[in-house]
Structures are given as structure tokens and as C-alpha cells.
């Protein structure tokens, strides 16, 4: 009987052993699961400690910061990005970023007003931001007393088609006609807070209207504020604003503010003043 023929090939013990080249090199088997390859990629990047933003070109970072400035909800959004690192601080001051500053990005509150805020607005205006030209122009013209530079900034904004600036120039020149929506923007809120603070300081010093603490008269104190509580404009010369023709107690910088204040408060105030005037006239006739 013929003995069974032995199989030719690899020794049975060597059938399960990996190839020598694989043992020598330590490489994974071609049938290794995909997870092994992923782990290898992660391990390869462990020694790279550089930040992703450090490898981005300046042009891309400028585009990102410009989008941020254009969609900022407050000046703090731009400031927070600038404080991230030295590179961001330098690029955030680039004219390509400052020129895109939104209306909210340059709407500095009265409580946050400082030389740094003033400098930020000047840079934005110099870069070409129409919103910054309008806001800084209103503050300079009505609050800081720099009427020439304020009017120039308002003119730049109006020349670019900025609607609130066009309305502000119309008010300044001929008591403009407008729907009134521009009378309650961030610049107006700033001016209202500015004059409220000045009145509070004068009251704390014990000053009467038209007088300094030393009792000297100041002609500038005779200039009236617009009676619309949300306007904040002040006369640039005496009797510039028109008085209410009925009661004579309210003064308005424009017909838009007069219409807004009539709906808000003056309707009742003026009716009361009219009644008091009629009662006083009746008493005079009776006597």
C-alpha cells in the first residue's frame, strides 16, 4: 500500500509566521484594518505644535477679520479679536478691516468713551468707514464742539450715500424733512447720555442753568436741546430750533423730531399747557 504523499511547500510551523521582511521592518500587514492607518497619521502629527492660524497667509486672515468687522454686533467684537494675539492685533488695525466696520462696531457707548475709543473711531473713519464718519461726526459736532471737523465727517458719510448722515446735514441746514427713523440711532443715544451727564455734573456743583460754579454766565448754556428725548441734538446758535407754536415750551431740531415727540409725550403736555393758558386768560377777563 502506497504511503500518503506529503504536501510540498512551507513547513507547517512556518505557515502562520509573518515574512522576514515584515519582521525586520515592523511594517503592518497588507491586510491591516483601516484604523491602523489612521493611528499612524495621528502619531505622525504629534510632534507638530504650531497653531493652524500661524500657517494661514495674511490675506486670508484679513478676509476673516473683515467679515468679523462687517458683522460685528458691538465694538467689543472687534476688540476681542484684536486682543487674541499680536498678529491679530496688527492685522485688525489694517484699513481693509477698519473700512468694513459695521454701524454696531463703531457704536461706542457714552459710558465706554475714552481716548482709545476716540482713536479707534478716527482710524475707522480714516480707513473709509461711512458708519464711523457719521458717528464721529455727530459726536464732534454736537458734543465736543469741533463743528468744522464734525461737519466734514458728516459730509464724507453723506457723499457715500449714508442715509443718517444725509438726514443730519438736512437738519443742520434747513430743519430737514424725514420719516424720523434716523433720530433714534446710536449717535443720538450717545448724545442724550452725554448731555444728561453734563446736567448731572452741573447740578452736583449747584450751578443754575446759564451759570458756572463761580456764578459767571455762559452764553453757551442758553443753547437748547431738542425736546425729543431720544434725539440729543443741541443748538449751535441761539434760537436755532423752532418752538411749539401752541405752548412755546418745547423746541425741536426738525419736523421729524416734533412728530415723534408729539406721539410719544408732547400731545398730553401741550394739551395741558393749552388748558392752563386758556384758564389764565379767563381769569384775566374775569378780573
C-alpha positions as CSV (number, residue, x, y, z in Angstrom):
1,X,0.0,0.0,0.0
2,X,1.4,3.3,-1.0
3,X,2.0,5.8,1.8
4,X,0.2,9.1,1.5
5,X,2.2,11.7,-0.5
6,X,3.5,14.5,1.7
7,X,2.4,18.1,0.7
8,X,5.1,20.2,-0.8
9,X,5.5,23.7,0.3
10,X,6.1,25.6,3.6
11,X,6.7,23.7,6.8
12,X,3.6,23.7,9.0
13,X,5.2,25.8,11.7
14,X,6.1,28.5,9.2
15,X,2.6,28.7,7.8
16,X,1.5,31.1,10.5
17,X,4.7,33.1,10.8
18,X,5.0,36.6,9.1
19,X,7.5,37.2,6.4
20,X,11.0,38.1,7.4
21,X,10.9,41.4,5.7
22,X,7.8,42.3,7.8
23,X,9.5,41.2,11.0
24,X,12.6,43.2,10.2
25,X,10.9,46.4,9.2
26,X,8.0,46.2,11.7
27,X,5.5,47.2,8.9
28,X,1.9,46.3,9.2
29,X,0.4,43.5,7.2
30,X,-1.3,44.5,3.9
31,X,-4.5,43.1,5.5
32,X,-4.2,45.5,8.4
33,X,-7.5,47.3,9.4
34,X,-8.0,50.9,8.3
35,X,-7.8,52.0,11.9
36,X,-4.1,51.2,12.0
37,X,-3.5,53.7,9.2
38,X,-5.5,56.4,11.0
39,X,-3.4,55.9,14.1
40,X,-0.3,56.2,12.1
41,X,-1.4,59.6,10.7
42,X,-2.2,60.9,14.2
43,X,1.1,59.8,15.6
44,X,2.9,61.5,12.7
45,X,1.4,64.8,13.7
46,X,2.1,64.6,17.4
47,X,5.4,66.5,17.1
48,X,3.8,69.5,15.3
49,X,3.0,72.1,18.0
50,X,2.3,75.0,15.6
51,X,-1.1,76.7,15.5
52,X,-3.2,76.4,12.4
53,X,-3.6,80.2,12.1
54,X,0.1,80.6,12.1
55,X,0.2,78.8,8.8
56,X,-2.5,80.9,7.2
57,X,-1.4,83.7,4.9
58,X,-2.1,87.3,6.0
59,X,-4.6,87.7,3.1
60,X,-6.9,85.0,4.4
61,X,-6.7,86.3,8.0
62,X,-7.6,89.8,6.7
63,X,-10.6,88.4,4.9
64,X,-11.8,86.7,8.1
65,X,-11.3,89.8,10.2
66,X,-13.0,92.0,7.6
67,X,-16.1,89.7,7.7
68,X,-16.0,89.9,11.5
69,X,-15.9,93.7,11.4
70,X,-18.7,93.9,8.9
71,X,-21.0,91.6,11.0
72,X,-19.9,92.8,14.5
73,X,-22.7,93.4,17.0
74,X,-20.7,95.7,19.1
75,X,-17.2,97.3,19.3
76,X,-16.2,94.6,21.8
77,X,-16.4,92.0,19.0
78,X,-13.6,93.7,17.1
79,X,-11.6,94.4,20.2
80,X,-11.8,90.8,21.4
81,X,-10.4,89.6,18.1
82,X,-7.6,92.1,18.2
83,X,-6.6,91.0,21.7
84,X,-6.2,87.4,20.6
85,X,-2.6,87.6,19.7
86,X,0.0,90.1,18.4
87,X,-0.6,89.1,14.8
88,X,-4.3,89.6,15.1
89,X,-3.8,93.0,16.8
90,X,-1.7,94.2,13.9
91,X,-4.0,92.9,11.2
92,X,-7.2,94.1,12.9
93,X,-5.8,97.7,12.5
94,X,-5.4,97.2,8.8
95,X,-7.5,99.7,6.7
96,X,-9.1,96.7,4.8
97,X,-10.6,95.7,8.1
98,X,-11.5,99.0,9.6
99,X,-13.2,100.3,6.5
100,X,-15.7,97.4,6.7
101,X,-16.7,98.2,10.3
102,X,-20.4,97.9,10.7
103,X,-22.7,100.5,12.4
104,X,-22.8,98.4,15.6
105,X,-19.0,98.0,15.5
106,X,-18.4,101.8,15.9
107,X,-21.4,102.5,18.2
108,X,-19.4,103.4,21.3
109,X,-21.5,103.9,24.4
110,X,-21.1,107.1,26.4
111,X,-20.0,105.0,29.5
112,X,-17.2,103.4,27.4
113,X,-16.0,106.7,25.9
114,X,-12.2,107.1,26.2
115,X,-9.2,108.3,24.3
116,X,-8.7,104.7,23.0
117,X,-12.3,104.6,21.7
118,X,-11.9,108.0,20.1
119,X,-8.7,106.8,18.4
120,X,-10.5,103.7,17.2
121,X,-13.2,105.8,15.6
122,X,-10.7,108.1,14.0
123,X,-8.9,105.1,12.4
124,X,-12.1,103.6,11.1
125,X,-13.1,107.0,9.6
126,X,-9.7,107.5,8.0
127,X,-9.9,104.0,6.5
128,X,-13.2,104.9,4.9
129,X,-15.9,103.5,7.1
130,X,-19.1,105.6,6.5
131,X,-20.6,104.5,9.7
132,X,-17.6,105.7,11.6
133,X,-17.6,109.1,9.7
134,X,-21.2,109.6,10.7
135,X,-20.9,108.6,14.3
136,X,-17.7,110.5,15.0
137,X,-19.0,113.5,13.0
138,X,-22.2,113.7,15.2
139,X,-20.1,113.4,18.4
140,X,-17.7,116.1,17.3
141,X,-20.3,118.5,16.0
142,X,-22.8,118.3,18.9
143,X,-20.8,117.2,21.9
144,X,-17.1,118.0,21.5
145,X,-17.6,121.4,19.9
146,X,-15.4,120.6,16.9
147,X,-18.0,121.7,14.3
148,X,-15.7,122.1,11.4
149,X,-14.3,118.6,11.6
150,X,-17.7,117.2,12.6
151,X,-19.4,118.7,9.5
152,X,-16.6,117.5,7.3
153,X,-17.0,113.9,8.6
154,X,-20.8,114.1,8.1
155,X,-20.2,115.4,4.6
156,X,-17.9,112.4,3.8
157,X,-20.5,110.0,5.0
158,X,-23.3,111.7,3.2
159,X,-21.2,111.8,0.0
160,X,-21.0,108.0,0.2
161,X,-24.8,107.7,0.5
162,X,-25.1,107.2,4.2
163,X,-28.8,107.9,5.0
164,X,-28.5,109.1,8.6
165,X,-25.7,111.4,7.6
166,X,-27.8,112.9,4.8
167,X,-30.6,113.4,7.4
168,X,-28.2,115.0,9.8
169,X,-27.0,117.5,7.2
170,X,-30.6,118.3,6.3
171,X,-31.4,119.0,9.9
172,X,-28.3,121.2,10.3
173,X,-29.1,123.3,7.2
174,X,-32.8,123.5,7.0
175,X,-34.6,121.5,9.7
176,X,-34.8,118.5,7.5
177,X,-37.8,116.5,6.4
178,X,-37.5,112.8,7.2
179,X,-39.5,109.9,8.5
180,X,-37.7,110.2,11.8
181,X,-36.1,106.7,11.9
182,X,-32.6,108.2,11.9
183,X,-33.4,110.3,15.0
184,X,-33.0,107.3,17.4
185,X,-29.7,105.7,16.3
186,X,-26.6,105.0,18.3
187,X,-25.2,108.5,17.8
188,X,-28.4,110.0,19.2
189,X,-28.2,107.7,22.2
190,X,-24.6,108.7,22.8
191,X,-25.5,112.4,22.7
192,X,-28.5,112.0,25.1
193,X,-26.3,110.3,27.6
194,X,-23.6,113.0,27.1
195,X,-25.9,115.9,27.9
196,X,-27.6,114.0,30.8
197,X,-24.1,113.6,32.3
198,X,-23.3,117.3,31.9
199,X,-26.6,118.3,33.5
200,X,-25.9,115.9,36.4
201,X,-22.5,117.4,36.9
202,X,-23.8,120.9,36.8
203,X,-26.5,120.0,39.3
204,X,-23.9,118.4,41.6
205,X,-21.9,121.7,41.5
206,X,-25.0,123.7,42.4
207,X,-25.0,125.6,39.1
208,X,-28.1,127.2,37.7
209,X,-28.9,127.0,34.0
210,X,-26.7,129.5,32.3
211,X,-24.1,129.7,35.1
212,X,-20.8,128.1,36.0
213,X,-20.0,127.1,39.6
214,X,-18.4,130.5,40.1
215,X,-21.6,132.3,39.2
216,X,-20.3,133.6,35.8
217,X,-22.8,133.5,33.0
218,X,-22.0,131.3,30.0
219,X,-23.8,132.1,26.8
220,X,-23.4,128.6,25.6
221,X,-25.6,127.3,28.4
222,X,-28.5,129.2,26.8
223,X,-28.5,126.9,23.8
224,X,-31.4,124.5,23.9
225,X,-31.6,120.8,23.4
226,X,-34.2,119.2,21.1
227,X,-37.2,118.4,23.2
228,X,-37.5,114.9,21.6
229,X,-36.0,112.9,24.4
230,X,-34.2,110.5,22.1
231,X,-32.6,113.0,19.8
232,X,-29.7,114.6,21.7
233,X,-29.1,117.4,19.3
234,X,-28.2,120.8,20.7
235,X,-28.5,124.3,19.1
236,X,-25.3,125.6,17.5
237,X,-26.7,129.2,17.9
238,X,-29.4,130.8,19.8
239,X,-33.0,130.3,18.7
240,X,-31.9,127.8,16.0
241,X,-34.6,125.3,16.9
242,X,-38.3,126.1,16.4
243,X,-40.6,126.2,19.3
244,X,-44.0,124.6,19.5
245,X,-46.5,127.1,18.1
246,X,-49.1,126.3,20.7
247,X,-47.4,126.1,24.1
248,X,-44.0,127.6,23.2
249,X,-42.4,125.3,25.8
250,X,-40.9,122.7,23.5
251,X,-38.2,123.2,20.9
252,X,-37.3,120.8,18.1
253,X,-34.4,120.5,15.7
254,X,-36.7,119.1,12.9
255,X,-40.2,118.3,12.0
256,X,-39.4,114.6,12.3
257,X,-38.5,115.1,16.0
258,X,-41.6,117.2,16.5
259,X,-43.8,114.5,15.1
260,X,-42.1,111.7,17.1
261,X,-42.3,113.6,20.3
262,X,-46.0,114.6,19.7
263,X,-46.9,110.9,19.5
264,X,-44.7,110.0,22.5
265,X,-45.3,112.7,25.1
266,X,-46.0,116.2,23.9
267,X,-49.6,115.6,22.9
268,X,-50.6,115.4,26.6
269,X,-48.1,118.1,27.7
270,X,-49.2,120.6,25.0
271,X,-52.9,119.9,25.8
272,X,-52.3,120.7,29.5
273,X,-50.4,123.8,28.6
274,X,-53.2,124.9,26.3
275,X,-55.7,124.4,29.1
276,X,-53.7,126.3,31.6
277,X,-53.2,129.2,29.2
278,X,-56.9,129.3,28.5
279,X,-57.7,129.2,32.2
280,X,-55.2,132.1,32.9
281,X,-56.8,134.1,30.1
282,X,-60.3,133.5,31.5
283,X,-59.1,134.6,35.0
284,X,-57.7,137.8,33.5
285,X,-61.0,138.6,31.8
286,X,-63.0,137.9,34.9
287,X,-60.9,140.3,37.0
